[in-house]
């Protein structure tokens, strides 16, 4: 299966974001991608980090998902994309949601970001409500996709829980905030999650100057298959069940585990 990562800079004009995003997804599909992953907050930007996102949030059956569903159906591809979803009873904050849409244009499922980025001068919890500890995994061709979002990358137990649920590829929509050493941290953590879980990781990021870019696909042995720089563009890489089986056979670290992962209360 060919996997595409879209490096895309969202703004505050939602219809324009959708138009530009669909064009990039189309480009990835034209390069053979059967699964296309777009960044966190593809629907609308975070802004300066201090404004309410609730006015921009949309339901899963709203225009953003409908537009992506049309592209997915027309191209016969699966799309994983970041958006903001309303929180019932909260007029100030939203859910940071990733939606998965199948090649028939139907919604496969959604994941609401669990770990909020209250670090390095950002307070994401002012804009967002954390999702419940509910995982999203789904089959795509001969791959099982598990979904996480940006800051989730720093919490290895979530990736391990997704792999325990069957994931062989971790889809990672991100808006990895730029700063000193942040690209190094991004690439190191992506490789670490791949190596320790013997799973592919496909990270789709927003580009500079606000974010770090470097969207990437890494194989189960930590080898980088494709990596972008700072531009708004796409990259496509081949992933195979055979490669996952090969690595897990030669490096059976998942079988050698002595601990399990459980959700933390509170």
C-alpha positions in Angstrom: 0.0 0.0 0.0 1.2 3.5 -0.8 0.8 6.1 2.0 0.8 9.8 1.4 1.6 12.5 3.9 0.3 16.1 3.2 2.3 19.0 4.5 -0.2 21.8 4.7 -0.5 25.2 6.3 -4.1 26.0 7.4 -5.4 29.5 7.9 -8.6 31.1 9.2 -10.5 30.8 5.9 -12.1 27.3 6.2 -13.5 27.1 2.6 -10.0 28.1 1.3 -8.3 25.5 3.6 -10.7 22.8 2.3 -10.0 23.8 -1.4 -6.2 23.8 -1.0 -6.2 20.6 1.1 -8.3 18.7 -1.4 -5.9 19.7 -4.1 -3.0 18.3 -2.1 -4.8 15.1 -1.4 -5.6 14.8 -5.1 -1.9 15.2 -5.8 -1.0 12.4 -3.4 -3.6 10.2 -4.9 -2.2 10.9 -8.4 1.1 9.6 -7.1 -0.5 6.4 -6.1 -1.4 7.0 -2.4 -4.2 4.8 -1.2 -4.1 6.3 2.4 -3.6 10.0 2.7 -2.8 11.7 6.1 -3.2 15.5 6.6 -2.0 17.6 9.5 -3.6 18.4 12.8 -5.9 21.5 12.5 -6.2 21.1 8.8 -9.7 22.6 8.9 -8.8 25.8 10.7 -5.6 27.1 12.3 -5.0 27.3 16.0 -4.5 31.1 15.6 -2.2 32.7 18.2 -3.2 30.1 20.7 -5.4 32.3 22.8 -8.6 32.6 20.8 -11.7 30.4 21.2 -11.9 27.7 18.6 -15.5 26.8 19.3 -16.9 29.2 16.6 -14.9 27.3 14.0 -15.7 23.8 15.1 -17.9 21.6 12.9 -19.8 18.3 13.4 -18.5 15.2 11.7 -21.3 15.6 9.1 -20.3 19.3 8.4 -18.9 20.8 5.2 -15.2 20.0 6.0 -15.8 16.3 6.3 -18.3 16.3 3.4 -15.7 17.9 1.2 -13.0 15.4 2.1 -15.5 12.5 1.8 -16.2 13.6 -1.8 -12.5 13.5 -2.7 -12.0 10.1 -0.9 -14.9 8.6 -2.8 -13.9 10.1 -6.1 -10.4 8.8 -5.8 -11.2 5.5 -3.9 -8.8 6.4 -1.1 -8.8 6.6 2.7 -8.2 10.0 4.2 -7.2 10.8 7.8 -7.5 14.6 8.6 -7.3 16.9 11.6 -10.3 19.2 12.5 -12.1 20.8 15.4 -15.3 19.4 16.7 -17.9 21.1 19.0 -18.1 20.2 22.7 -21.6 20.0 23.9 -22.2 22.6 26.6 -18.9 24.4 26.1 -19.1 27.6 24.1 -15.3 28.4 24.4 -13.5 25.2 23.6 -13.5 22.4 21.0 -12.3 18.9 20.6 -9.1 18.4 18.6 -10.4 15.6 16.4 -8.9 13.4 13.7 -11.5 11.9 11.3 -10.9 8.9 9.2 -12.9 8.6 5.9 -13.0 5.5 3.8 -12.8 5.0 0.0 -16.6 4.9 -0.1 -16.8 8.4 1.4 -18.2 7.1 4.7 -16.7 8.1 8.1 -14.8 5.2 9.5 -14.3 6.8 12.9 -12.8 9.7 14.9 -10.2 10.2 17.5 -10.3 13.1 19.9 -6.8 14.2 21.1 -6.1 13.0 24.6 -2.9 14.8 25.5 -3.2 18.6 25.3 -0.1 20.7 24.7 0.3 22.8 27.8 4.0 23.3 27.4 6.7 25.6 26.0 4.5 28.7 26.5 1.3 27.2 24.9 -1.8 26.4 26.9 -3.9 24.2 24.5 -6.3 23.4 27.3 -7.6 27.0 27.0 -8.8 26.2 23.5 -9.5 22.5 23.7 -11.1 19.8 25.8 -9.2 16.5 26.0 -11.0 13.5 24.5 -11.8 10.3 26.3 -9.3 7.5 26.4 -10.9 5.8 23.4 -8.6 4.5 20.6 -9.2 4.6 16.9 -7.8 1.7 14.8 -9.1 0.5 11.5 -8.1 -1.7 8.6 -6.8 -0.2 5.3 -5.8 -2.7 2.7 -3.4 -5.1 4.5 -2.5 -2.6 7.2 -4.2 -1.7 10.5 -4.0 2.0 11.1 -3.9 3.5 14.6 -4.4 7.2 15.1 -2.7 9.7 17.4 -2.2 13.5 17.3 1.0 15.6 17.6 1.8 15.9 21.3 0.5 12.4 21.8 3.8 11.4 20.2 5.6 12.2 23.5 3.6 9.6 25.3 4.8 6.1 24.2 2.1 4.3 26.1 -0.5 5.6 23.7 1.3 4.2 20.7 1.9 0.9 22.5 -1.9 0.7 23.3 -2.7 1.3 19.6 -0.2 -1.5 18.6 -1.8 -3.7 21.3 -5.1 -3.1 19.5 -3.5 -4.4 16.3 -2.0 -1.3 14.7 0.8 -1.8 12.2 0.9 1.8 11.0 0.6 4.9 13.3 -1.0 7.8 11.5 0.1 11.1 13.1 -1.5 14.3 12.1 0.5 17.1 13.7 1.2 20.8 14.1 4.5 20.4 15.8 5.4 23.9 17.2 8.6 25.3 15.8 11.5 26.1 18.1 15.1 25.2 19.1 15.8 21.5 18.5 12.1 20.8 17.7 12.8 19.2 14.3 15.4 16.9 16.0 12.9 16.0 18.7 10.2 15.3 16.1 12.3 13.0 13.9 13.8 11.3 17.0 10.4 10.6 18.6 8.9 9.4 15.3 11.7 6.9 14.8 11.5 5.8 18.5 7.8 5.1 18.2 8.5 3.1 15.1 11.4 1.1 16.5 9.9 0.3 19.9 6.6 -0.8 18.3 8.0 -2.4 15.2 5.4 -0.4 13.3 5.3 2.2 10.5 4.8 5.8 11.5 3.4 8.4 9.1 3.5 11.9 10.4 1.8 14.7 8.4 2.9 18.1 9.8 2.2 21.8 9.3 5.1 23.7 7.9 7.2 26.7 9.1 7.3 29.4 10.3 4.9 28.5 13.1 5.5 24.8 12.9 8.4 22.5 12.2 7.4 20.7 9.0 9.4 17.6 8.1 6.5 15.3 7.4 7.8 11.8 7.3 7.1 8.1 6.8 9.3 5.7 8.8 9.4 1.9 8.6 9.1 -0.6 11.5 12.9 -0.7 11.8 13.2 3.1 12.1 14.4 3.7 8.5 13.1 6.9 7.0 11.3 6.1 3.7 10.5 9.7 2.8 10.9 13.1 4.6 9.8 16.6 3.5 11.4 19.8 4.4 9.7 23.2 4.9 7.5 23.5 1.9 3.7 22.9 1.5 3.7 19.7 -0.6 3.1 15.9 -0.4 5.3 12.8 -0.1 4.3 9.1 -0.8 6.0 5.9 0.4 5.3 2.2 0.1 4.4 0.2 3.2 3.9 -3.5 3.3 2.6 -6.1 5.7 5.6 -8.3 4.7 8.0 -5.7 6.0 6.2 -5.5 9.3 6.2 -9.3 9.6 9.9 -9.5 8.7 10.9 -6.9 11.3 8.7 -8.4 14.0 10.1 -11.8 13.3 13.8 -10.7 13.4 13.2 -8.3 16.3 10.4 -9.8 18.5 10.5 -7.1 21.2 6.7 -7.0 21.5 6.8 -10.6 22.5 9.4 -10.0 25.1 7.4 -7.4 27.0 7.0 -7.7 30.8 4.5 -4.8 31.3 1.1 -3.9 29.9 -0.4 -0.4 29.3 -3.6 0.7 31.0 -5.6 4.0 31.0 -4.9 6.3 33.9 -7.9 7.4 35.9 -8.4 11.1 36.2 
